């Protein structure tokens, strides 16, 4: 058996198309385009690539892109002052501060300064609390993209056994919360888990987000399980995921790396920006987005 490859690139293109259509409707009704502000501190090459990609995607979706590039030695106070200005700017619906930040800046202080209703990354504690308690909020882009891919494979997730490998605030914790909302039985495994393989072996759904190349071995996978590989690890052999590529011989469906989860992250960022714009303007946005 060879697993079905989950085409995140194609799914993301469809999502971006729906967002562009809805953004045009918003613009007509609101008299302005939804606006996304992206802040980049320093010249980290990977971050610069991400910021360029986000800018292009924003314009392609019919939204305004506001890019702010700051030097690596900018002070924390100056960065927070910029966030305050963007919070007050009525043309800005979403604010994204590209991580990681230089070591002299407290990331938590910056993230918590962003208006939760403009926090399109979904990292603010208020949005984390909304997700945990089932309230409407802005959800981190990568786990929400993973959930969309899973729902495309499993229209009814209720009752399925799901294992999330990793407990980061960016992917692991929100992913577990999203799956729990869908009535999955959810286990989170991490660096202190005694029998990672034993837990994974029971899972109908495996979401791997640990940042270790090839960490999940084929023999860990329950035959026919759906595997979402969030890992993007740069190695001498190119980009590889957190799941050993041989898992394709065991799983029922699996995301490739690259071309699986990665394209979904920016597509969901566009979706979150539109949702934030709609909520701020009191304009209904299609919940199917």
C-alpha positions, 0 to 999 in steps of 0.5 A: 500500500502506498499512501495518498499524498495530501496536496497542500499546494493545491488546497492552499491555492483553492483557499487563496482563491476563495479569500480573494473573492471574499476580499473583493466583496469586503472591499466593495462593502467597506470602501477599503481593502483589508490591510496586513502589516508585517514587521521584519526586524533584522536581515535573517535570510529565511525570515526575509523570504517569508516576508516577501512571500507574505507580501506577494500573497497579500497583494494577490488576494486583493489586500493592502500590504504594509511592510515595516523593516527595522534594523537588527539593533532596534530597541524593544521600546521602538518596536513596541511603539511601532506595534502601538501605531499599527494597533491604532491604524484603522487601515490595518486589520492584521499585524504580524511580527516575524519571528524570531526576534533578536535576543535583546528583544522580549518576544512575549512583550511584543506579542502581547502588545498586539491588539488580539483582534489584529493578531493574525498569527493567533499567538496572543494569550487572549487568542490562545484562551479563546481557542482553549475555551471554544470562543471565536478568536484568531487561530495560529495559521499552521495548525488551522491549515493542518485541520483543514487538510485533515477535514478534507480527508476525514469529513467526520473527525469525531471519535478518531484517535489523534496524537500530536507530537510536540507541545509548542505554543505555535503548533502543538498546543493549538493543534491539540485544542483544534482536534479536541474541538472536533471531538477527537481523542487527543494525546500530546507526546513530547520530550518527556513522554515515556513511550512515544512509539506506543502512543503514536502506534494507536493513532488514526491521525498523527501530527508531527511538529518537533523539528527533528528530521525523520523523527517518526519512524515507519513502524510507529505508524498504524497502517492506514493512519493519516499523517500530517508532517509539519516539520521543515528541516534543512539538511544536506539532502535538502528540505525534509520533514519530521517523518521518515519518508518510508512512512508513505508505505504504511500510512493511508494519507500523508503530507509531503515535504515540501508541498504539504503543510507549508503552502497552507500557512500563508493561505490561512494567514490571508484567511485570518486577515480577512476574518479580522477585517470582517470582525473589525468592520462588522461585515459578515465573512463566509465562515467556510473560509 
